[in-house]
C-alpha cells in the first residue's frame, strides 16, 4: 500500500512511501516459527531479522543509504551461527531503534511540508518574500526524506522555523 500527503486533491509524488500493512508483530512471528527446543533464542531472533529483511521496510527507504547499510547488517546477521546470539540481538535492537527514529523523522518532515503547503503558503501573496522562503523549505524537506537520520534532524530543525515578515 502506498500513501502520500494529499495536497488539494493531488498526491505529492516525491513523498509517496511504502507503508507496512502487516498486523503480526515481529515477536509473534518469531514465536510462531521457533521450535520448542530452542532454549537460547537463536531461532526466534533469526526469524525476527529475516522478517525485517524480507519486509524491506516501511516509509521512505528507496535511496536511503543509511537504511541500506542497516539492512545489509541484518542480512549478514541472519547467516551467523547461534554462538553469535548476542551479536544478532544487538543488530536487531540497533535496527529497531534506528528505524523508529527514521519513521518519526519522516512523519515530522511530512507534517511540516503539509503545514507549509496547506496552511502557510495559501495565506501569502504571489510575490511575498515569505512565499519564496516556504517554497524553499518545502524543496529542502522533500529532498531530505531519504537522508540519514542525523541529516534529517538537522534539516528539519533548520526548516521548521517560520518566516518573519
N, CA, C and O of each residue as an XYZ file, in Angstrom:
660
protein
N       0.842     -1.168      0.000
C       0.000      0.000      0.000
C       0.892      1.237      0.000
O       1.915      1.262      0.683
N       0.523      2.235     -0.739
C       1.273      3.486     -0.786
C       0.389      4.631     -0.308
O      -0.807      4.686     -0.598
N       1.002      5.525      0.417
C       0.282      6.718      0.854
C       1.140      7.920      0.568
O       2.359      7.808      0.441
N       0.527      9.034      0.468
C       1.255     10.282      0.267
C       0.534     11.390      0.996
O      -0.542     11.183      1.558
N       1.112     12.531      0.986
C       0.467     13.680      1.595
C      -0.496     14.250      0.566
O      -0.079     14.628     -0.529
N      -1.754     14.316      0.898
C      -2.735     14.856     -0.034
C      -2.701     16.371      0.021
O      -2.860     16.985      1.077
N      -2.492     16.940     -1.120
C      -2.387     18.388     -1.212
C      -3.416     18.893     -2.208
O      -3.221     18.805     -3.420
N      -4.507     19.421     -1.687
C      -5.567     19.981     -2.520
C      -5.959     19.015     -3.638
O      -6.045     19.395     -4.805
N      -6.198     17.736     -3.250
C      -6.662     16.759     -4.212
C      -5.573     16.066     -4.997
O      -5.871     15.165     -5.781
N      -4.310     16.454     -4.817
C      -3.217     15.813     -5.544
C      -2.348     15.063     -4.549
O      -2.281     15.434     -3.377
N      -1.688     14.020     -5.005
C      -0.742     13.314     -4.158
C       0.650     13.822     -4.492
O       1.050     13.828     -5.657
N       1.388     14.247     -3.477
C       2.745     14.732     -3.707
C       3.627     13.535     -4.048
O       3.944     12.730     -3.172
N       4.020     13.414     -5.297
C       4.749     12.268     -5.789
C       6.037     12.018     -5.029
O       6.358     10.865     -4.739
N       6.780     13.053     -4.701
C       8.063     12.878     -4.029
C       7.926     12.340     -2.620
O       8.901     11.839     -2.060
N       6.748     12.427     -2.034
C       6.573     11.996     -0.648
C       5.843     10.666     -0.531
O       5.457     10.273      0.570
N       5.644      9.960     -1.654
C       4.971      8.673     -1.589
C       5.939      7.646     -1.036
O       7.060      7.501     -1.526
N       5.500      6.943     -0.023
C       6.358      5.981      0.646
C       5.600      4.705      0.922
O       4.377      4.718      1.061
N       6.312      3.615      1.001
C       5.724      2.321      1.285
C       5.324      2.250      2.752
O       6.061      2.699      3.629
N       4.157      1.684      3.008
C       3.681      1.523      4.376
C       3.473      0.037      4.631
O       2.832     -0.654      3.840
N       4.011     -0.439      5.724
C       3.858     -1.838      6.097
C       2.446     -2.047      6.627
O       2.028     -1.380      7.574
N       1.714     -2.973      6.017
C       0.351     -3.223      6.448
C       0.236     -4.510      7.256
O      -0.875     -4.939      7.567
N       1.357     -5.134      7.603
C       1.326     -6.341      8.417
C       0.786     -6.013      9.802
O       1.102     -4.970     10.375
N      -0.025     -6.911     10.327
C      -0.527     -6.704     11.676
C       0.194     -7.591     12.679
O       0.112     -7.352     13.883
N       0.888     -8.596     12.209
C       1.602     -9.507     13.094
C       2.925     -8.874     13.518
O       3.706     -8.439     12.671
N       3.175     -8.823     14.816
C       4.421     -8.224     15.290
C       5.575     -9.180     15.054
O       5.376    -10.381     14.869
N       6.794     -8.630     15.063
C       7.963     -9.467     14.872
C       8.061    -10.510     15.974
O       8.451    -11.647     15.707
N       7.719    -10.155     17.194
C       7.758    -11.091     18.318
C       6.799    -12.249     18.109
O       7.146    -13.399     18.377
N       5.589    -11.956     17.630
C       4.617    -13.006     17.360
C       5.102    -13.904     16.227
O       4.959    -15.125     16.291
N       5.670    -13.301     15.199
C       6.168    -14.063     14.069
C       7.277    -15.004     14.509
O       7.259    -16.186     14.164
N       8.238    -14.498     15.264
C       9.357    -15.308     15.713
C       8.883    -16.425     16.624
O       9.365    -17.553     16.518
N       7.954    -16.134     17.510
C       7.457    -17.144     18.431
C       6.737    -18.255     17.681
O       6.825    -19.422     18.065
N       6.031    -17.905     16.623
C       5.309    -18.923     15.878
C       6.242    -19.823     15.076
O       5.890    -20.964     14.776
N       7.432    -19.325     14.725
C       8.376    -20.107     13.934
C       9.433    -20.815     14.787
O      10.155    -21.678     14.286
N       9.527    -20.460     16.057
C      10.566    -21.026     16.916
C      10.164    -22.413     17.395
O       9.056    -22.597     17.899
N      11.063    -23.402     17.243
C      10.756    -24.734     17.752
C      10.811    -24.741     19.281
O      11.440    -23.877     19.892
N      10.151    -25.718     19.886
C      10.063    -25.804     21.338
C      11.428    -26.014     21.988
O      11.613    -25.626     23.141
N      12.393    -26.619     21.282
C      13.695    -26.919     21.885
C      14.719    -25.791     21.713
O      15.892    -25.984     22.029
N      14.314    -24.650     21.231
C      15.231    -23.517     21.051
C      15.369    -22.771     22.375
O      14.639    -21.815     22.634
N      16.296    -23.205     23.197
C      16.435    -22.628     24.532
C      17.203    -21.319     24.526
O      17.012    -20.494     25.420
N      18.063    -21.107     23.546
C      18.880    -19.885     23.575
C      18.285    -18.726     22.777
O      18.852    -17.633     22.784
N      17.175    -18.930     22.099
C      16.509    -17.838     21.391
C      17.050    -17.551     20.004
O      16.609    -16.593     19.369
N      17.992    -18.348     19.509
C      18.591    -18.072     18.211
C      17.572    -18.134     17.075
O      17.560    -17.271     16.197
N      16.733    -19.139     17.095
C      15.748    -19.275     16.018
C      14.783    -18.087     16.028
O      14.408    -17.572     14.974
N      14.390    -17.665     17.215
C      13.450    -16.544     17.320
C      14.073    -15.251     16.801
O      13.443    -14.530     16.027
N      15.295    -14.952     17.217
C      15.923    -13.693     16.772
C      16.229    -13.747     15.281
O      16.117    -12.740     14.583
N      16.615    -14.922     14.796
C      16.874    -15.072     13.358
C      15.583    -14.861     12.566
O      15.605    -14.251     11.497
N      14.466    -15.357     13.082
C      13.172    -15.143     12.418
C      12.810    -13.658     12.406
O      12.282    -13.158     11.412
N      13.088    -12.955     13.498
C      12.818    -11.512     13.540
C      13.663    -10.788     12.505
O      13.162     -9.936     11.770
N      14.952    -11.130     12.447
C      15.847    -10.496     11.474
C      15.394    -10.797     10.045
O      15.377     -9.911      9.191
N      15.031    -12.038      9.799
C      14.573    -12.433      8.462
C      13.299    -11.676      8.088
O      13.145    -11.245      6.946
N      12.397    -11.516      9.039
C      11.155    -10.787      8.779
C      11.443     -9.330      8.427
O      10.845     -8.779      7.502
N      12.351     -8.715      9.161
C      12.741     -7.327      8.860
C      13.329     -7.261      7.449
O      12.966     -6.390      6.658
N      14.229     -8.176      7.144
C      14.904     -8.165      5.843
C      13.913     -8.393      4.700
O      13.972     -7.710      3.678
N      13.014     -9.343      4.873
C      12.068     -9.674      3.801
C      10.991     -8.605      3.623
O      10.464     -8.441      2.523
N      10.660     -7.882      4.679
C       9.657     -6.830      4.593
C      10.167     -5.646      3.785
O       9.391     -4.948      3.131
N      11.474     -5.424      3.834
C      12.132     -4.327      3.101
C      11.663     -2.955      3.539
O      11.809     -1.986      2.794
N      11.112     -2.857      4.711
C      10.866     -1.573      5.326
C       9.605     -0.858      4.932
O       9.013     -1.102      3.880
N       9.219      0.026      5.807
C       8.099      0.913      5.546
C       8.644      2.327      5.546
O       9.775      2.572      5.966
N       7.848      3.234      5.080
C       8.323      4.609      4.988
C       9.114      4.815      3.710
O       8.948      4.082      2.735
N       9.972      5.817      3.725
C      10.751      6.190      2.547
C      12.136      5.559      2.621
O      13.067      6.155      3.161
N      12.267      4.368      2.086
C      13.547      3.665      2.165
C      14.324      3.691      0.853
O      15.542      3.514      0.850
N      13.637      3.907     -0.244
C      14.301      3.912     -1.544
C      15.308      5.060     -1.608
O      14.948      6.222     -1.418
N      16.563      4.729     -1.875
C      17.599      5.741     -1.982
C      18.203      6.156     -0.652
O      19.066      7.033     -0.615
N      17.765      5.540      0.442
C      18.287      5.875      1.768
C      19.487      4.964      2.057
O      19.317      3.792      2.393
N      20.694      5.513      1.924
C      21.920      4.722      2.099
C      22.083      4.208      3.528
O      22.581      3.103      3.745
N      21.665      5.010      4.488
C      21.778      4.573      5.887
C      20.891      3.350      6.132
O      21.313      2.399      6.789
N      19.677      3.374      5.610
C      18.774      2.234      5.745
C      19.382      1.005      5.063
O      19.324     -0.100      5.602
N      19.952      1.200      3.900
C      20.568      0.093      3.164
C      21.702     -0.534      3.967
O      21.851     -1.756      3.976
N      22.503      0.290      4.642
C      23.592     -0.239      5.484
C      23.035     -1.093      6.625
O      23.562     -2.168      6.910
N      21.993     -0.625      7.263
C      21.375     -1.412      8.331
C      20.824     -2.724      7.779
O      20.966     -3.772      8.410
N      20.202     -2.674      6.616
C      19.636     -3.877      6.018
C      20.730     -4.884      5.659
O      20.536     -6.089      5.813
N      21.867     -4.400      5.186
C      22.995     -5.297      4.900
C      23.484     -5.967      6.176
O      23.826     -7.149      6.164
N      23.520     -5.223      7.274
C      23.912     -5.796      8.556
C      22.949     -6.883      9.003
O      23.364     -7.900      9.559
N      21.673     -6.667      8.761
C      20.667     -7.671      9.099
C      20.846     -8.916      8.238
O      20.785    -10.041      8.735
N      21.066     -8.704      6.945
C      21.271     -9.844      6.040
C      22.459    -10.681      6.484
O      22.405    -11.911      6.463
N      23.522    -10.015      6.881
C      24.713    -10.720      7.355
C      24.426    -11.454      8.666
O      24.837    -12.602      8.835
N      23.726    -10.802      9.589
C      23.445    -11.402     10.896
C      22.580    -12.654     10.777
O      22.701    -13.568     11.593
N      21.723    -12.704      9.786
C      20.873    -13.883      9.574
C      21.736    -15.134      9.374
O      21.344    -16.230      9.775
N      22.894    -14.971      8.763
C      23.750    -16.126      8.445
C      24.640    -16.555      9.611
O      25.262    -17.616      9.549
N      24.712    -15.756     10.663
C      25.587    -16.094     11.786
C      25.061    -17.313     12.535
O      23.860    -17.580     12.555
N      25.986    -18.043     13.150
C      25.615    -19.220     13.937
C      25.021    -18.784     15.275
O      25.064    -17.610     15.641
N      24.470    -19.755     15.989
C      23.856    -19.470     17.289
C      24.879    -19.026     18.329
O      24.504    -18.473     19.363
N      26.158    -19.258     18.070
C      27.190    -18.800     19.015
C      27.299    -17.269     19.028
O      27.910    -16.697     19.930
N      26.712    -16.617     18.036
C      26.737    -15.146     17.958
C      25.372    -14.548     18.285
O      24.999    -13.503     17.752
N      24.636    -15.217     19.163
C      23.302    -14.764     19.539
C      23.315    -13.330     20.054
O      22.463    -12.531     19.663
N      24.253    -12.991     20.914
C      24.321    -11.635     21.469
C      24.516    -10.604     20.359
O      23.932     -9.522     20.409
N      25.330    -10.932     19.359
C      25.538    -10.025     18.227
C      24.263     -9.864     17.403
O      23.944     -8.765     16.949
N      23.533    -10.970     17.210
C      22.276    -10.906     16.469
C      21.275    -10.005     17.193
O      20.587     -9.196     16.570
N      21.205    -10.156     18.508
C      20.279     -9.337     19.301
C      20.680     -7.866     19.209
O      19.818     -6.996     19.086
N      21.975     -7.585     19.267
C      22.467     -6.204     19.164
C      22.090     -5.608     17.809
O      21.603     -4.479     17.749
N      22.309     -6.350     16.723
C      21.968     -5.867     15.375
C      20.470     -5.581     15.297
O      20.054     -4.554     14.760
N      19.670     -6.486     15.831
C      18.215     -6.310     15.828
C      17.818     -5.057     16.596
O      17.066     -4.226     16.087
N      18.319     -4.920     17.814
C      17.947     -3.789     18.667
C      18.411     -2.455     18.082
O      17.692     -1.458     18.161
N      19.598     -2.434     17.500
C      20.086     -1.203     16.871
C      19.218     -0.816     15.689
O      18.918      0.361     15.490
N      18.811     -1.812     14.901
C      17.948     -1.520     13.757
C      16.596     -0.977     14.230
O      16.095      0.008     13.687
N      16.017     -1.613     15.229
C      14.703     -1.181     15.725
C      14.772      0.269     16.210
O      13.885      1.065     15.902
N      15.813      0.616     16.961
C      15.966      1.993     17.453
C      16.147      2.963     16.290
O      15.510      4.016     16.249
N      17.023      2.604     15.339
C      17.255      3.445     14.161
C      15.950      3.640     13.382
O      15.594      4.765     13.031
N      15.244      2.545     13.118
C      14.050      2.590     12.286
C      12.931      3.385     12.945
O      12.199      4.110     12.271
N      12.798      3.251     14.251
C      11.785      4.022     14.977
C      12.049      5.517     14.822
O      11.126      6.294     14.576
N      13.304      5.913     14.966
C      13.646      7.324     14.797
C      13.444      7.758     13.352
O      12.927      8.848     13.108
N      13.840      6.931     12.392
C      13.692      7.258     10.970
C      12.232      7.525     10.625
O      11.915      8.519      9.971
N      11.353      6.646     11.062
C       9.927      6.812     10.760
C       9.354      8.053     11.437
O       8.520      8.750     10.858
N       9.794      8.325     12.648
C       9.342      9.525     13.351
C       9.800     10.786     12.619
O       9.017     11.721     12.447
N      11.051     10.817     12.190
C      11.568     11.978     11.460
C      10.843     12.161     10.128
O      10.531     13.286      9.738
N      10.574     11.050      9.425
C       9.837     11.146      8.166
C       8.448     11.730      8.402
O       7.971     12.555      7.623
N       7.810     11.299      9.478
C       6.480     11.822      9.789
C       6.541     13.310     10.101
O       5.675     14.071      9.671
N       7.562     13.731     10.849
C       7.719     15.153     11.172
C       7.975     15.981      9.909
O       7.453     17.087      9.765
N       8.778     15.436      9.003
C       9.052     16.134      7.742
C       7.766     16.269      6.934
O       7.462     17.345      6.419
N       7.018     15.187      6.826
C       5.762     15.228      6.071
C       4.769     16.201      6.700
O       4.052     16.912      5.996
N       4.734     16.226      8.030
C       3.829     17.158      8.722
C       4.224     18.607      8.444
O       3.362     19.465      8.257
N       5.525     18.876      8.418
C       5.976     20.245      8.134
C       5.641     20.631      6.692
O       5.179     21.744      6.438
N       5.868     19.732      5.766
C       5.531     20.004      4.366
C       4.030     20.264      4.248
O       3.608     21.201      3.571
N       3.240     19.442      4.901
C       1.788     19.605      4.878
C       1.392     20.975      5.430
O       0.532     21.649      4.862
N       2.011     21.383      6.525
C       1.705     22.697      7.112
C       2.084     23.823      6.156
O       1.339     24.791      5.999
N       3.239     23.693      5.523
C       3.684     24.719      4.571
C       2.684     24.846      3.424
O       2.241     25.942      3.083
N       2.340     23.703      2.841
C       1.503     23.710      1.641
C       0.051     24.069      1.933
O      -0.569     24.824      1.184
N      -0.482     23.535      3.007
C      -1.918     23.701      3.255
C      -2.275     24.848      4.188
O      -3.425     25.285      4.203
N      -1.325     25.344      4.961
C      -1.642     26.395      5.922
C      -0.877     27.693      5.655
O      -1.474     28.769      5.616
N       0.435     27.593      5.474
C       1.261     28.799      5.375
C       1.230     29.447      3.987
O       1.010     30.652      3.871
N       1.448     28.662      2.949
C       1.502     29.230      1.593
C       0.192     29.858      1.123
O       0.229     30.924      0.509
N      -0.962     29.246      1.383
C      -2.206     29.842      0.879
C      -2.500     31.248      1.409
O      -3.271     31.991      0.801
N      -1.898     31.610      2.526
C      -2.148     32.929      3.120
C      -1.303     34.025      2.492
O      -1.506     35.202      2.787
N      -0.363     33.664      1.635
C       0.623     34.631      1.139
C       0.347     35.060     -0.296
O      -0.232     34.309     -1.081
N       0.770     36.282     -0.631
C       0.665     36.786     -1.994
C       1.707     36.127     -2.891
O       2.681     35.547     -2.412
N       1.484     36.226     -4.195
C       2.366     35.559     -5.161
C       3.820     36.017     -5.074
O       4.724     35.206     -5.276
N       4.062     37.245     -4.790
C       5.424     37.765     -4.764
C       5.938     37.999     -3.339
O       6.915     38.721     -3.138
N       5.302     37.409     -2.393
C       5.693     37.576     -1.000
C       7.074     36.957     -0.743
O       7.390     35.882     -1.253
N       7.876     37.647      0.046
C       9.182     37.128      0.431
C       9.014     35.814      1.201
O       9.805     34.887      1.029
N       8.000     35.739      2.034
C       7.753     34.538      2.828
C       7.317     33.360      1.948
O       7.597     32.204      2.266
N       6.628     33.662      0.841
C       6.221     32.584     -0.067
C       7.461     31.888     -0.618
O       7.501     30.658     -0.669
N       8.461     32.640     -1.026
C       9.707     32.051     -1.530
C      10.439     31.298     -0.408
O      11.020     30.237     -0.638
N      10.404     31.848      0.779
C      11.022     31.230      1.958
C      10.424     29.837      2.199
O      11.158     28.866      2.378
N       9.093     29.747      2.202
C       8.425     28.474      2.463
C       8.555     27.491      1.297
O       8.635     26.283      1.516
N       8.578     27.990      0.079
C       8.772     27.108     -1.071
C      10.160     26.456     -1.019
O      10.320     25.280     -1.346
N      11.145     27.237     -0.605
C      12.491     26.688     -0.460
C      12.511     25.631      0.651
O      13.106     24.567      0.480
N      11.873     25.916      1.773
C      11.802     24.935      2.857
C      11.177     23.636      2.366
O      11.672     22.551      2.672
N      10.106     23.743      1.616
C       9.415     22.556      1.102
C      10.343     21.728      0.215
O      10.397     20.505      0.342
N      11.072     22.390     -0.679
C      12.010     21.672     -1.567
C      13.096     20.963     -0.766
O      13.407     19.801     -1.030
N      13.668     21.654      0.205
C      14.743     21.093      1.031
C      14.220     19.900      1.838
O      14.893     18.875      1.944
N      13.035     20.037      2.398
C      12.451     18.955      3.193
C      12.128     17.732      2.336
O      12.344     16.601      2.771
N      11.616     17.944      1.133
C      11.317     16.828      0.234
C      12.581     16.042     -0.110
O      12.560     14.813     -0.169
N      13.676     16.758     -0.336
C      14.945     16.080     -0.643
C      15.499     15.345      0.571
O      16.195     14.341      0.419
N      15.203     15.824      1.760
C      15.753     15.255      2.998
C      15.104     13.933      3.390
O      15.648     13.206      4.222
N      13.972     13.612      2.818
C      13.209     12.448      3.264
C      14.013     11.148      3.186
O      13.759     10.233      3.970
N      14.970     11.039      2.268
C      15.787      9.829      2.131
C      17.191      9.992      2.692
O      18.062      9.163      2.427
N      17.417     11.025      3.449
C      18.731     11.269      4.048
C      18.902     10.425      5.310
O      17.978      9.744      5.753
N      20.093     10.487      5.868
C      20.358      9.795      7.132
C      19.550     10.467      8.237
O      19.091     11.599      8.081
N      19.381      9.768      9.345
C      18.630     10.343     10.467
C      19.280     11.624     10.967
O      18.585     12.591     11.278
N      20.610     11.641     11.046
C      21.304     12.847     11.522
C      21.034     14.020     10.591
O      20.787     15.133     11.054
N      21.078     13.782      9.279
C      20.792     14.848      8.315
C      19.339     15.288      8.407
O      19.046     16.481      8.337
N      18.427     14.334      8.565
C      17.007     14.682      8.695
C      16.784     15.584      9.899
O      16.086     16.593      9.801
N      17.382     15.222     11.050
C      17.228     16.050     12.259
C      17.705     17.469     12.006
O      17.019     18.433     12.349
N      18.886     17.598     11.404
C      19.476     18.911     11.141
C      18.611     19.731     10.176
O      18.321     20.900     10.430
N      18.212     19.114      9.090
C      17.408     19.805      8.072
C      16.035     20.169      8.624
O      15.529     21.262      8.370
N      15.438     19.260      9.375
C      14.123     19.533      9.953
C      14.180     20.704     10.922
O      13.304     21.568     10.914
N      15.211     20.729     11.752
C      15.355     21.833     12.710
C      15.503     23.170     11.981
O      14.862     24.160     12.336
N      16.355     23.178     10.962
C      16.618     24.414     10.220
C      15.392     24.878      9.432
O      15.187     26.078      9.250
N      14.579     23.929      8.967
C      13.460     24.263      8.093
C      12.101     24.172      8.780
O      11.073     24.010      8.123
N      12.107     24.277     10.089
C      10.849     24.313     10.847
C      10.559     25.687     11.422
O       9.583     25.880     12.145
N      11.415     26.630     11.092
C      11.199     27.995     11.578
C      10.230     28.713     10.650
O      10.150     28.409      9.460
N       9.506     29.652     11.200
C       8.559     30.418     10.400
C       9.216     31.685      9.865
O      10.147     32.221     10.467
N       8.729     32.142      8.751
C       9.215     33.354      8.116
C       8.793     34.559      8.941
O       7.651     34.663      9.390
N       9.730     35.450      9.125
C       9.419     36.689      9.836
C       9.203     37.784      8.803
O      10.149     38.265      8.180
N       7.959     38.164      8.633
C       7.589     39.139      7.600
C       8.049     40.538      7.909
O       7.805     41.456      7.126
